[in-house]
Amino acid sequence: MRALTLLLSLGLLAGCTPDPLGRSPGEIAAERKSCDVDGGRWLPGGITAAKMCFRTPADAGKTCQRDSDCSGACMADTRTCSTAAPMFGCYAYLDDAGQKVEICVD
C-alpha cells in the first residue's frame, strides 16, 4: 500500500513540474490548439523532452540543391526537403552554397 501511495504522489508531483521551456499553462494550451488546427503532432522533443508541435512542411520531400530551396532543411543524404520541423538529433543538410553540413541539435 505504501508503494502505491508513493507512486501516486510522484505522479501527481510530476504534473506540477514547470515547463522546461518556461511556458505558462495558458501558452502551452494555445500552442497545442494551434498545433492541432495546423495538423501538427504534439510530442516531446529535444533534450528537455518538452512537448512541442512537429509540423510537416508544405515542401516536404521536394528535390533540393541548397537550404534556401526548402522551408525546413535540404537533407544532404536524399537531396530532398525535410519531412518534419523542428528537427532534433544529428543529421546532415545542404547549406545555401549546396555544401554538406553535419549538425547535432538538442
Summary of the structure (lengths in Angstrom):
residues: 106
radius of gyration: 18.5
end to end distance: 39.6
largest distance: 63.4
contacts: 264
relative contact order: 0.12
helix: 28%
strand: 27%
